């Protein structure tokens, strides 16, 4: 079966959810927006248990979400500058994908730190509350990548995907044009590893684990560091399967290097803060 006839028998999902004249509303944006809203709602509810005024997280999101998007896009564009230098009109086209989560995390954390300083809030308390819900939002947000047919892995067979007991719509969406599939294969349509799904599942499992940790004697800040460790470990291994990584060099994947650095930083931070007494308060302390 040639690529044309094979493609004709496969129905892939439209990345545009709604077309209003010249305005296209993309699934990518809707899914990411829904994920962020859910994280905000859950954080607000958890914050009430700790005496944080409900409007606090809404006010924080007003600054942190746009700054996170800006940071994630800037991070992505800088590492893909060869393309965007030739296509400057695509720099602002975030609906096409291209938000690097590490850029989002860095910009978001800096914004939250400043916000907490201004509002005289405990930074560690706030990020501890946010951490599980952000991980859940990341798990949901990967489905935006699914709709755009991005954040996928290398070439696999249809039989491999069927062996994972995936529904037909996921298998079909993983049938993607690849201009350089490697291993002596010609450019064309191939099935790919659903790495978006691997990361989504990893993040949702992490969400369940993190909210369970609220019941033990975690010290303030350690929920946030646990989030960094869990996400980074999964991202390191899943990133190694992807074909669209941002590269630091020809062999070094930026996300893997950042993941290693974050794990080391989080582990050392937990140890140092415990040793110095900087983390005496528990997560459930007011």
Phi, psi and omega in degrees: 000127181278172185296323183294311182292324178296317181295323183297334182270357183248125179261116178258157186283144179281124179292345179267120181281322184207134178248116178247087185062235180280354184264123178251126177260115187268147176301325181305309180292320180296317182292315179296320178296318178296318179298317179295319180296319179296317178299321179295316181296315180294322179293321178297317179295317178293324180298326179300325181292342183249015176077019179267126182303132184308322182292346184301311183290328176294315178297319179296317181297329180302328179261316188291322183294307178297324178292324176295316178298317179298315180295319179294321180288318179299316178303312182295314183296319180299322181274356175238032189296329179302322178284311187288337174296326179272342182228064184298336180293342181270356184300321182268001184278066183292339180293344176276000185098181178099045172246109181283120187298328179294325175294322178297314182297313182299310181293321180295316181295318178298317180296316179295322178299313179296316180301314181294324177297315181293317183273000180057048177252158176285115180300317183294321178297316182294312182289333174295318179294319183288325193309307181297324184286327175295320179296320176298317179298322178295321178297319178289319183300332179299338178287342171293320174297322178301315181295329179271001183054050179228177182057038179256171181258198183286180184290135174224173178271161175297324180299323177298314181294321178295328178293342176274000180059041178277148175294158186300324184294329177286316179302314181295322181290339178274007176267098195232143177291131181232112182288340181216072184291342179079185178052037177075008180275149177277159175300140180165193180271131179219158171280146184229157173304129176278066184296336175301319182289319178302315182289323178300313180296316179303316182291322180291320174300317178299322177301314180298317180295316183295318180291335176289330180292345178297339184275349179256176188274060174287142176272158183300134183100336186282337172295316179297315180293325176296322175300314180299319181292311183299309182297318186292322178297312179296318182295323181302311184286320180291323179300326180295344180265346187279159181248359184240028184295147169282125188257135174278326174211191181294336184241344184259121177273128185300316183297326179290320178295317178296321180298315178299315181298320181291322178296313179299315179300314184294317180296314179296321181297318178299313182295313183293318181294326177289319183292323183271353181080013180284349182236052182287326182286145177271163182304321184275358176288145177280000000 
